[in-house]
Amino acid sequence: MRTALLQSSGRPGSTVENLKVLDEAAGRAAAAGAGLLVAPEMFLTGYAIGDDIARLAEPADGDCADAVAETATRHGLAIAYGYPERAGDAVFNSAQLISADGVRLANYRKTHLFGCFERDHFTAGDQPVVQAELDGLRVGLLICYDVEFPENVRAHGLAGTDLLVVPTAQMHPFQFVAESMIPVRAFENQMYVAYVNRVGREGEFEFVGLSTLAGPDGVARTRAGRAEELVLADVDPAFLAASRETNPYLRDRRPGLYGPLV
């Protein structure tokens, strides 16, 4: 499945403009043969927007979700995107996957909040593994800081995730995560990992770009630079199956030894 990574910070504070950016990117991705478009963390509203996070937060089935579903249907590809989700009095940092026919397939709430900014504005989710079937692949969702905890990605590996989609807002000076950690996570858990970042300065943060799709061999299939960009790469189920056959990590685990870790 050809996968498109939309590296962009959109237009912080404007869901209307960000939906336009997403629609334009979906058109380009579909024209290039993509079956999935992935946008960054908090793409629909912007990340560093302070109290506007709560003001712009919507339910998982809100108006913005309907708009994304319409975009997905019109362009004929699935879309995964980050947004602030309102559920009662709580606001979650969430990511949602919508199919090419406009069906909401999965919604994930970030479980590991990074820094005072996120802890001040969000409630942490409590479901570590969220998956959906998409075009014969088992797609899982994490968000940014979540992927830096090996336990999270290993849980997906054990649950059979083929493609781990990670909308992110990775900032300076942590670019080593995109450059080094993501390919290692893909290799040690035998999956593809699509890590899709914001870019440029936003409030007090400087996002580093470097969005990548890494394969189960630990090799980046594509990597963006430091500017707004749409990059594409293929997720190959046959290559994944062959890699899992030869890589023994998951088979050679000894869970009985790992109790003291938790």
Backbone as CSV, one residue per row, in Angstrom:
resi,resn,N_x,N_y,N_z,CA_x,CA_y,CA_z,C_x,C_y,C_z
1,MET,0.846,-1.190,0.000,0.000,0.000,0.000,0.878,1.235,0.000
2,ARG,0.705,2.050,-1.009,1.472,3.300,-1.056,0.944,4.240,0.026
3,THR,1.878,4.784,0.806,1.532,5.615,1.955,2.153,6.991,1.786
4,ALA,1.342,8.017,1.956,1.792,9.400,1.810,1.911,10.041,3.181
5,LEU,3.028,10.717,3.425,3.282,11.397,4.689,3.216,12.902,4.446
6,LEU,2.255,13.560,5.072,2.087,15.003,4.925,2.850,15.700,6.047
7,GLN,4.036,16.201,5.738,4.823,16.947,6.713,4.436,18.418,6.612
8,SER,3.665,18.877,7.591,3.142,20.245,7.554,2.610,20.609,8.928
9,SER,2.720,21.881,9.278,2.062,22.380,10.486,0.750,23.050,10.151
10,GLY,0.372,23.027,8.881,-0.906,23.593,8.490,-0.994,25.070,8.847
11,ARG,-2.184,25.468,9.313,-2.428,26.862,9.704,-2.937,26.844,11.142
12,PRO,-2.030,26.944,12.120,-2.430,26.818,13.524,-3.570,27.762,13.894
13,GLY,-4.590,27.183,14.540,-5.727,27.952,14.997,-6.924,27.946,14.082
14,SER,-6.777,27.354,12.871,-7.873,27.383,11.908,-8.169,25.993,11.380
15,THR,-9.231,25.378,11.856,-9.604,24.069,11.320,-10.045,24.183,9.867
16,VAL,-10.657,25.290,9.503,-11.103,25.481,8.118,-9.914,25.434,7.167
17,GLU,-8.870,26.174,7.483,-7.695,26.192,6.611,-6.965,24.860,6.625
18,ASN,-6.903,24.207,7.770,-6.211,22.923,7.834,-6.950,21.839,7.074
19,LEU,-8.259,21.892,7.058,-9.016,20.952,6.235,-8.741,21.190,4.751
20,LYS,-8.522,22.449,4.365,-8.168,22.754,2.976,-6.789,22.193,2.637
21,VAL,-5.835,22.362,3.557,-4.492,21.821,3.336,-4.554,20.302,3.204
22,LEU,-5.341,19.670,4.066,-5.486,18.217,4.015,-6.127,17.769,2.706
23,ASP,-7.119,18.489,2.254,-7.795,18.145,1.004,-6.841,18.248,-0.180
24,GLU,-6.045,19.312,-0.214,-5.092,19.484,-1.318,-4.053,18.368,-1.304
25,ALA,-3.561,18.014,-0.102,-2.578,16.934,0.007,-3.191,15.596,-0.387
26,ALA,-4.451,15.375,-0.017,-5.121,14.131,-0.385,-5.229,13.994,-1.896
27,GLY,-5.497,15.103,-2.576,-5.550,15.072,-4.035,-4.223,14.684,-4.641
28,ARG,-3.146,15.273,-4.142,-1.816,14.943,-4.669,-1.435,13.506,-4.339
29,ALA,-1.747,13.058,-3.114,-1.409,11.695,-2.723,-2.163,10.677,-3.562
30,ALA,-3.453,10.919,-3.771,-4.253,9.991,-4.574,-3.742,9.933,-6.002
31,ALA,-3.361,11.080,-6.550,-2.837,11.117,-7.920,-1.546,10.317,-8.044
32,ALA,-0.799,10.206,-6.933,0.451,9.432,-6.937,0.220,7.971,-6.577
33,GLY,-1.042,7.573,-6.426,-1.358,6.173,-6.176,-1.411,5.766,-4.720
34,ALA,-1.447,6.722,-3.805,-1.462,6.392,-2.380,-2.819,5.840,-1.959
35,GLY,-2.791,4.879,-1.050,-4.013,4.360,-0.448,-4.236,4.889,0.949
36,LEU,-3.214,5.582,1.501,-3.293,6.129,2.855,-2.503,7.422,2.905
37,LEU,-3.108,8.448,3.502,-2.446,9.725,3.774,-2.389,9.898,5.282
38,VAL,-1.204,10.226,5.811,-1.027,10.434,7.240,-0.616,11.874,7.489
39,ALA,-1.340,12.564,8.374,-1.026,13.940,8.765,-0.485,13.943,10.191
40,PRO,0.171,15.021,10.609,0.839,15.047,11.913,-0.098,15.134,13.120
41,GLU,0.523,15.115,14.281,-0.161,15.303,15.560,-0.859,16.663,15.596
42,MET,-2.089,16.684,16.083,-2.866,17.917,16.270,-2.976,18.721,14.970
43,PHE,-3.038,18.015,13.842,-3.002,18.722,12.562,-4.227,19.607,12.345
44,LEU,-5.373,19.163,12.773,-6.593,19.906,12.434,-6.686,21.266,13.097
45,THR,-5.978,21.453,14.210,-6.096,22.720,14.942,-4.793,23.473,15.102
46,GLY,-3.682,22.783,14.999,-2.404,23.329,15.440,-2.074,22.791,16.816
47,TYR,-0.806,22.788,17.140,-0.321,22.208,18.404,-0.173,23.274,19.490
48,ALA,0.633,24.295,19.233,0.951,25.298,20.259,-0.064,26.433,20.227
49,ILE,-1.315,26.122,20.533,-2.376,27.132,20.448,-3.037,27.383,21.805
50,GLY,-2.411,26.907,22.879,-2.854,27.226,24.226,-4.296,26.838,24.498
51,ASP,-5.050,27.784,25.066,-6.427,27.496,25.461,-7.353,27.246,24.274
52,ASP,-6.900,27.587,23.064,-7.716,27.270,21.886,-7.830,25.768,21.663
53,ILE,-6.947,24.999,22.283,-7.065,23.543,22.190,-8.438,23.104,22.693
54,ALA,-8.793,23.569,23.877,-10.086,23.189,24.449,-11.242,23.775,23.645
55,ARG,-11.065,24.984,23.140,-12.139,25.635,22.384,-12.415,24.911,21.077
56,LEU,-11.374,24.426,20.420,-11.519,23.801,19.113,-11.712,22.289,19.175
57,ALA,-11.578,21.707,20.364,-11.723,20.251,20.489,-13.127,19.815,20.088
58,GLU,-13.204,18.663,19.418,-14.480,18.112,18.958,-14.559,16.635,19.299
59,PRO,-15.771,16.082,19.371,-15.907,14.632,19.516,-15.303,13.896,18.320
60,ALA,-15.020,12.620,18.513,-14.433,11.814,17.440,-15.325,11.755,16.215
61,ASP,-16.640,11.932,16.413,-17.577,11.913,15.291,-18.128,13.309,14.994
62,GLY,-17.336,14.330,15.276,-17.776,15.709,15.101,-17.715,16.192,13.660
63,ASP,-17.926,17.489,13.499,-17.983,18.087,12.159,-16.677,17.911,11.389
64,CYS,-15.536,18.045,12.082,-14.255,17.893,11.390,-14.050,16.459,10.910
65,ALA,-14.471,15.501,11.711,-14.380,14.103,11.279,-15.229,13.877,10.036
66,ASP,-16.399,14.485,10.002,-17.249,14.368,8.811,-16.567,14.984,7.596
67,ALA,-15.893,16.115,7.812,-15.206,16.777,6.696,-14.045,15.931,6.189
68,VAL,-13.293,15.323,7.103,-12.195,14.443,6.686,-12.743,13.227,5.948
69,ALA,-13.846,12.676,6.424,-14.466,11.531,5.757,-14.887,11.889,4.335
70,GLU,-15.411,13.096,4.154,-15.801,13.539,2.811,-14.582,13.662,1.912
71,THR,-13.488,14.198,2.459,-12.240,14.300,1.692,-11.722,12.923,1.307
72,ALA,-11.734,11.990,2.266,-11.259,10.633,1.992,-12.081,9.975,0.896
73,THR,-13.395,10.126,0.965,-14.282,9.513,-0.022,-14.082,10.124,-1.405
74,ARG,-13.973,11.443,-1.448,-13.855,12.131,-2.741,-12.558,11.780,-3.445
75,HIS,-11.478,11.592,-2.675,-10.179,11.291,-3.285,-9.876,9.799,-3.314
76,GLY,-10.678,8.986,-2.636,-10.503,7.541,-2.700,-9.286,7.012,-1.974
77,LEU,-8.975,7.576,-0.785,-7.871,7.049,0.018,-8.190,7.233,1.491
78,ALA,-7.584,6.376,2.336,-7.761,6.491,3.773,-6.928,7.656,4.297
79,ILE,-7.354,8.223,5.424,-6.650,9.354,6.030,-6.527,9.120,7.530
80,ALA,-5.303,9.303,8.050,-5.056,9.310,9.485,-4.571,10.698,9.864
81,TYR,-5.092,11.237,10.970,-4.773,12.630,11.313,-4.873,12.833,12.817
82,GLY,-4.133,13.825,13.315,-4.187,14.175,14.719,-5.122,15.337,14.971
83,TYR,-5.759,15.330,16.164,-6.724,16.379,16.501,-6.989,16.350,17.998
84,PRO,-7.515,17.436,18.593,-7.926,17.391,19.992,-9.349,16.864,20.099
85,GLU,-9.521,15.801,20.869,-10.820,15.142,20.989,-11.504,15.522,22.308
86,ARG,-12.721,15.992,22.212,-13.500,16.269,23.419,-14.412,15.101,23.731
87,ALA,-14.362,14.665,24.993,-15.267,13.629,25.488,-15.748,14.077,26.855
88,GLY,-16.931,14.676,26.917,-17.404,15.260,28.156,-16.536,16.442,28.550
89,ASP,-16.029,16.434,29.775,-15.164,17.517,30.240,-13.700,17.291,29.893
90,ALA,-13.361,16.110,29.393,-11.968,15.775,29.097,-11.614,16.120,27.654
91,VAL,-10.351,16.504,27.444,-9.806,16.713,26.101,-8.602,15.793,25.946
92,PHE,-8.609,15.006,24.896,-7.533,14.069,24.618,-6.759,14.509,23.389
93,ASN,-5.476,14.198,23.360,-4.647,14.356,22.169,-4.825,13.068,21.364
94,SER,-5.588,13.138,20.289,-6.045,11.918,19.617,-5.595,11.841,18.166
95,ALA,-5.677,10.637,17.631,-5.447,10.387,16.213,-6.555,9.475,15.719
96,GLN,-7.064,9.766,14.542,-8.174,8.993,13.992,-7.823,8.503,12.585
97,LEU,-8.287,7.298,12.275,-8.108,6.705,10.954,-9.475,6.545,10.308
98,ILE,-9.619,7.116,9.111,-10.869,7.055,8.357,-10.595,6.375,7.025
99,SER,-11.450,5.454,6.634,-11.237,4.666,5.425,-11.550,5.475,4.171
100,ALA,-11.221,4.891,3.022,-11.460,5.550,1.736,-12.939,5.678,1.414
101,ASP,-13.786,4.928,2.121,-15.220,5.096,1.924,-15.870,5.871,3.067
102,GLY,-15.030,6.576,3.847,-15.540,7.500,4.843,-15.921,6.902,6.173
103,VAL,-15.523,5.670,6.443,-15.868,5.009,7.702,-14.771,5.266,8.736
104,ARG,-15.176,5.627,9.946,-14.235,5.813,11.038,-13.772,4.437,11.520
105,LEU,-12.504,4.112,11.262,-11.995,2.778,11.564,-11.388,2.673,12.955
106,ALA,-10.713,3.713,13.425,-10.016,3.634,14.706,-9.782,5.035,15.246
107,ASN,-9.823,5.151,16.566,-9.522,6.414,17.236,-8.649,6.108,18.449
108,TYR,-7.511,6.773,18.542,-6.533,6.516,19.595,-6.265,7.788,20.388
109,ARG,-6.182,7.646,21.706,-5.877,8.762,22.600,-4.475,8.602,23.164
110,LYS,-3.644,9.618,22.986,-2.246,9.570,23.407,-2.134,9.174,24.873
111,THR,-1.327,8.149,25.154,-1.230,7.609,26.511,-0.089,8.221,27.317
112,HIS,0.940,8.729,26.652,2.103,9.294,27.338,2.222,10.770,26.940
113,LEU,1.838,11.650,27.841,1.848,13.084,27.558,3.238,13.647,27.829
114,PHE,3.687,14.526,26.924,5.047,15.059,27.005,5.041,16.464,27.607
115,GLY,5.718,16.619,28.718,5.967,17.941,29.267,4.750,18.608,29.888
116,CYS,5.014,19.764,30.500,3.955,20.505,31.195,2.872,20.972,30.230
117,PHE,3.250,21.357,29.020,2.268,21.873,28.063,1.174,20.835,27.815
118,GLU,1.552,19.613,27.522,0.546,18.588,27.239,-0.214,18.183,28.499
119,ARG,0.477,18.078,29.618,-0.225,17.680,30.839,-1.202,18.753,31.305
120,ASP,-0.941,20.014,30.937,-1.861,21.091,31.296,-3.114,21.122,30.427
121,HIS,-3.025,20.564,29.209,-4.125,20.719,28.243,-4.859,19.426,27.904
122,PHE,-4.283,18.269,28.266,-4.880,17.008,27.849,-5.027,16.039,29.011
123,THR,-5.943,15.116,28.843,-6.065,13.936,29.683,-5.393,12.774,28.963
124,ALA,-4.640,11.968,29.684,-3.952,10.834,29.061,-4.942,9.717,28.752
125,GLY,-4.780,9.096,27.592,-5.567,7.926,27.246,-5.095,6.710,28.020
126,ASP,-5.891,5.635,27.981,-5.537,4.441,28.748,-5.649,3.151,27.943
127,GLN,-5.747,3.263,26.617,-5.802,2.063,25.771,-4.531,2.009,24.935
128,PRO,-3.601,1.084,25.251,-2.289,1.121,24.601,-2.266,0.657,23.161
129,VAL,-3.142,-0.276,22.795,-3.121,-0.813,21.428,-4.474,-0.582,20.777
130,VAL,-4.465,0.235,19.729,-5.655,0.477,18.912,-5.282,0.127,17.481
131,GLN,-6.082,-0.726,16.838,-5.774,-1.217,15.498,-7.021,-1.216,14.619
132,ALA,-6.775,-1.295,13.313,-7.859,-1.469,12.345,-7.298,-2.190,11.135
133,GLU,-8.165,-2.889,10.417,-7.774,-3.535,9.170,-7.967,-2.565,8.016
134,LEU,-6.950,-2.438,7.189,-6.997,-1.514,6.051,-6.277,-2.152,4.876
135,ASP,-7.003,-2.461,3.827,-6.413,-3.016,2.610,-5.510,-4.212,2.886
136,GLY,-5.959,-5.097,3.771,-5.196,-6.296,4.070,-4.078,-6.118,5.078
137,LEU,-3.917,-4.914,5.591,-2.897,-4.636,6.602,-3.549,-4.354,7.942
138,ARG,-2.865,-4.765,9.006,-3.312,-4.392,10.348,-2.571,-3.108,10.725
139,VAL,-3.318,-2.022,10.807,-2.749,-0.697,11.059,-2.966,-0.336,12.521
140,GLY,-1.895,0.084,13.203,-1.976,0.529,14.586,-1.667,2.011,14.685
141,LEU,-2.093,2.624,15.783,-1.904,4.054,16.005,-1.169,4.307,17.323
142,LEU,-0.172,5.182,17.272,0.430,5.811,18.443,0.596,7.291,18.106
143,ILE,0.977,8.097,19.092,1.210,9.524,18.851,2.523,9.945,19.488
144,CYS,3.440,10.423,18.678,4.674,11.107,19.083,5.401,10.416,20.240
145,TYR,5.352,11.011,21.430,6.098,10.535,22.600,5.823,9.066,22.888
146,ASP,4.633,8.583,22.568,4.290,7.184,22.800,5.312,6.232,22.193
147,VAL,5.793,6.557,20.984,6.659,5.630,20.256,8.044,5.544,20.884
148,GLU,8.374,6.498,21.753,9.685,6.499,22.392,9.756,5.527,23.567
149,PHE,8.619,4.951,23.941,8.588,3.923,24.977,8.567,2.559,24.288
150,PRO,9.630,1.775,24.431,9.692,0.510,23.694,8.539,-0.426,24.024
151,GLU,7.998,-0.315,25.240,6.886,-1.181,25.625,5.674,-0.966,24.720
152,ASN,5.425,0.287,24.342,4.269,0.585,23.495,4.379,-0.094,22.138
153,VAL,5.544,0.017,21.539,5.715,-0.539,20.198,5.780,-2.062,20.264
154,ARG,6.386,-2.606,21.303,6.414,-4.048,21.446,5.000,-4.602,21.618
155,ALA,4.153,-3.871,22.332,2.760,-4.310,22.467,2.095,-4.415,21.100
156,HIS,2.388,-3.470,20.219,1.849,-3.533,18.862,2.463,-4.693,18.087
157,GLY,3.756,-4.919,18.272,4.393,-6.044,17.604,3.751,-7.362,18.001
158,LEU,3.489,-7.529,19.282,2.875,-8.760,19.763,1.424,-8.883,19.327
159,ALA,0.777,-7.732,19.065,-0.620,-7.737,18.627,-0.748,-7.849,17.107
160,GLY,0.383,-7.973,16.414,0.341,-8.200,14.977,0.211,-6.971,14.119
161,THR,0.527,-5.801,14.646,0.477,-4.589,13.822,1.473,-4.705,12.668
162,ASP,0.991,-4.445,11.457,1.849,-4.453,10.263,2.419,-3.070,9.966
163,LEU,1.577,-2.058,10.104,1.969,-0.673,9.854,1.567,0.148,11.072
164,LEU,2.554,0.712,11.745,2.298,1.568,12.898,2.334,3.021,12.428
165,VAL,1.206,3.710,12.561,1.068,5.101,12.119,1.247,6.002,13.334
166,VAL,2.193,6.956,13.222,2.560,7.784,14.370,2.547,9.269,13.981
167,PRO,1.391,9.930,14.054,1.391,11.394,13.922,2.218,11.988,15.069
168,THR,3.043,12.983,14.756,3.966,13.472,15.777,4.153,14.981,15.691
169,ALA,4.651,15.527,16.803,5.032,16.939,16.872,6.414,16.991,17.515
170,GLN,7.376,16.342,16.853,8.720,16.216,17.395,9.477,17.522,17.219
171,MET,10.128,17.962,18.275,10.754,19.283,18.285,12.255,19.193,18.538
172,HIS,12.940,20.262,18.188,14.364,20.413,18.490,14.559,20.344,20.008
173,PRO,15.584,19.626,20.526,16.696,18.982,19.837,16.556,17.465,19.757
174,PHE,15.357,16.951,19.557,15.133,15.508,19.633,15.027,14.856,18.257
175,GLN,15.704,15.433,17.265,15.592,14.888,15.908,16.165,13.482,15.779
176,PHE,16.982,13.052,16.746,17.523,11.694,16.697,16.412,10.641,16.739
177,VAL,15.243,11.013,17.265,14.136,10.052,17.300,13.751,9.654,15.883
178,ALA,13.567,10.658,15.017,13.223,10.376,13.626,14.381,9.713,12.893
179,GLU,15.581,10.183,13.162,16.735,9.708,12.402,17.165,8.297,12.799
180,SER,17.106,7.982,14.087,17.675,6.728,14.584,16.662,5.803,15.247
181,MET,15.816,6.349,16.129,14.950,5.500,16.918,13.859,4.826,16.089
182,ILE,13.254,5.563,15.160,12.134,5.000,14.395,12.564,3.788,13.564
183,PRO,13.684,3.845,12.817,14.107,2.629,12.117,14.382,1.450,13.054
184,VAL,14.931,1.722,14.235,15.181,0.648,15.196,13.870,0.059,15.705
185,ARG,12.892,0.913,16.019,11.593,0.410,16.465,10.974,-0.505,15.399
186,ALA,11.086,-0.103,14.132,10.534,-0.922,13.055,11.240,-2.271,12.988
187,PHE,12.569,-2.267,13.127,13.346,-3.498,13.032,13.090,-4.426,14.207
188,GLU,13.125,-3.903,15.430,13.045,-4.779,16.596,11.643,-5.346,16.807
189,ASN,10.642,-4.727,16.150,9.269,-5.201,16.290,8.689,-5.743,14.992
190,GLN,9.487,-5.746,13.922,9.109,-6.329,12.644,7.780,-5.767,12.133
191,MET,7.847,-4.496,11.781,6.696,-3.784,11.248,7.202,-2.590,10.434
192,TYR,6.288,-1.969,9.705,6.554,-0.673,9.110,6.101,0.398,10.103
193,VAL,6.842,1.504,10.170,6.471,2.625,11.032,6.455,3.907,10.198
194,ALA,5.289,4.548,10.155,5.137,5.835,9.472,5.089,6.930,10.525
195,TYR,6.132,7.742,10.572,6.320,8.772,11.600,6.217,10.120,10.900
196,VAL,5.162,10.880,11.209,4.819,12.050,10.391,4.790,13.298,11.264
197,ASN,5.696,14.216,10.985,5.974,15.322,11.891,5.453,16.667,11.384
198,ARG,5.307,17.578,12.331,5.102,18.984,12.027,6.454,19.587,11.638
199,VAL,6.442,20.853,11.215,7.681,21.466,10.748,7.635,22.965,11.012
200,GLY,8.803,23.548,11.323,8.901,24.983,11.525,8.598,25.410,12.950
201,ARG,8.640,26.708,13.174,8.414,27.253,14.514,6.935,27.520,14.750
202,GLU,6.488,27.141,15.944,5.101,27.358,16.343,5.114,27.669,17.834
203,GLY,4.803,28.906,18.202,4.874,29.293,19.598,6.282,29.103,20.124
204,GLU,6.407,28.402,21.248,7.720,28.190,21.860,8.457,26.988,21.273
205,PHE,7.842,26.289,20.330,8.408,25.043,19.821,8.956,25.213,18.403
206,GLU,10.027,24.473,18.115,10.578,24.390,16.763,10.525,22.930,16.323
207,PHE,9.611,22.627,15.409,9.435,21.261,14.954,10.450,20.939,13.861
208,VAL,10.996,19.715,13.903,12.180,19.399,13.110,11.888,18.653,11.811
209,GLY,10.633,18.354,11.497,10.357,17.633,10.257,10.937,16.225,10.298
210,LEU,11.628,15.845,9.220,12.294,14.545,9.105,11.327,13.365,9.160
211,SER,10.098,13.583,8.714,9.121,12.496,8.656,9.695,11.315,7.886
212,THR,9.375,10.109,8.332,9.958,8.929,7.694,9.003,7.750,7.726
213,LEU,9.164,6.872,6.767,8.530,5.560,6.802,9.641,4.536,6.796
214,ALA,9.776,3.802,7.899,10.837,2.811,8.050,10.268,1.411,7.911
215,GLY,11.069,0.495,7.338,10.638,-0.870,7.124,11.142,-1.815,8.192
216,PRO,10.700,-3.072,8.156,11.100,-4.055,9.164,12.568,-4.435,9.094
217,ASP,13.262,-4.010,8.052,14.706,-4.211,7.973,15.475,-3.045,8.579
218,GLY,14.769,-2.074,9.153,15.428,-0.928,9.761,15.881,0.126,8.776
219,VAL,15.408,0.041,7.550,15.808,0.987,6.496,14.659,1.948,6.215
220,ALA,14.971,3.234,6.163,13.968,4.241,5.841,13.627,4.154,4.360
221,ARG,12.333,3.969,4.059,11.892,3.930,2.670,11.769,5.330,2.075
222,THR,11.502,6.301,2.925,11.474,7.695,2.498,11.740,8.537,3.723
223,ARG,12.290,9.730,3.512,12.534,10.649,4.619,12.410,12.077,4.108
224,ALA,11.573,12.856,4.755,11.421,14.261,4.394,12.568,15.088,4.976
225,GLY,12.661,16.319,4.519,13.666,17.241,5.036,13.105,18.086,6.168
226,ARG,13.424,19.379,6.148,13.017,20.282,7.230,11.940,21.271,6.794
227,ALA,11.390,21.105,5.574,10.371,22.016,5.073,9.056,21.268,4.892
228,GLU,7.985,22.006,4.592,6.705,21.363,4.291,6.878,20.503,3.043
229,GLU,6.347,19.281,3.117,6.640,18.318,2.057,5.639,17.171,2.125
230,LEU,5.368,16.580,0.981,4.590,15.354,0.898,5.499,14.284,0.313
231,VAL,5.766,13.238,1.091,6.635,12.163,0.614,5.851,10.858,0.635
232,LEU,6.248,9.924,-0.225,5.520,8.669,-0.375,6.468,7.483,-0.354
233,ALA,5.945,6.353,0.138,6.688,5.095,0.106,5.694,3.949,0.183
234,ASP,6.146,2.770,-0.186,5.272,1.601,-0.224,5.448,0.721,1.006
235,VAL,4.341,0.223,1.517,4.323,-0.817,2.547,4.045,-2.131,1.827
236,ASP,5.000,-3.067,1.896,4.954,-4.298,1.114,4.673,-5.487,2.028
237,PRO,3.461,-6.040,1.993,3.137,-7.173,2.881,4.010,-8.394,2.634
238,ALA,4.403,-8.653,1.389,5.239,-9.815,1.099,6.624,-9.655,1.723
239,PHE,7.192,-8.455,1.611,8.491,-8.210,2.226,8.399,-8.330,3.741
240,LEU,7.307,-7.824,4.315,7.110,-7.904,5.760,7.033,-9.360,6.212
241,ALA,6.289,-10.182,5.485,6.159,-11.594,5.853,7.509,-12.299,5.793
242,ALA,8.286,-12.020,4.751,9.604,-12.643,4.615,10.541,-12.190,5.729
243,SER,10.466,-10.917,6.083,11.314,-10.384,7.144,10.962,-11.020,8.481
244,ARG,9.682,-11.190,8.746,9.261,-11.814,10.006,9.687,-13.279,10.083
245,GLU,9.746,-13.913,8.934,10.160,-15.318,8.903,11.621,-15.471,9.304
246,THR,12.461,-14.506,8.922,13.895,-14.637,9.159,14.358,-13.932,10.439
247,ASN,13.615,-12.948,10.925,14.016,-12.220,12.130,13.404,-12.908,13.356
248,PRO,14.226,-13.345,14.339,13.708,-14.165,15.444,13.324,-13.383,16.697
249,TYR,13.376,-12.048,16.684,13.183,-11.302,17.927,11.918,-11.698,18.686
250,LEU,10.792,-11.665,18.019,9.540,-11.933,18.725,9.436,-13.396,19.140
251,ARG,9.982,-14.297,18.334,9.932,-15.718,18.676,10.857,-16.057,19.847
252,ASP,11.983,-15.336,19.942,12.998,-15.678,20.944,12.806,-14.969,22.281
253,ARG,11.730,-14.233,22.423,11.457,-13.591,23.700,11.302,-14.631,24.816
254,ARG,11.641,-14.225,26.053,11.442,-15.069,27.230,10.665,-14.264,28.276
255,PRO,9.346,-14.161,28.099,8.535,-13.299,28.960,8.663,-13.611,30.445
256,GLY,8.954,-14.854,30.795,9.088,-15.215,32.203,10.196,-14.471,32.913
257,LEU,11.179,-13.977,32.149,12.291,-13.239,32.742,11.982,-11.757,32.947
258,TYR,10.876,-11.264,32.370,10.682,-9.822,32.281,9.793,-9.251,33.383
259,GLY,9.320,-10.095,34.291,8.443,-9.615,35.352,8.996,-8.443,36.138
260,PRO,10.285,-8.454,36.535,10.834,-7.340,37.319,10.799,-5.994,36.593
261,LEU,10.637,-6.009,35.268,10.613,-4.752,34.531,9.367,-3.930,34.845
262,VAL,8.292,-4.585,35.276,7.053,-3.868,35.549,6.633,-4.041,37.005
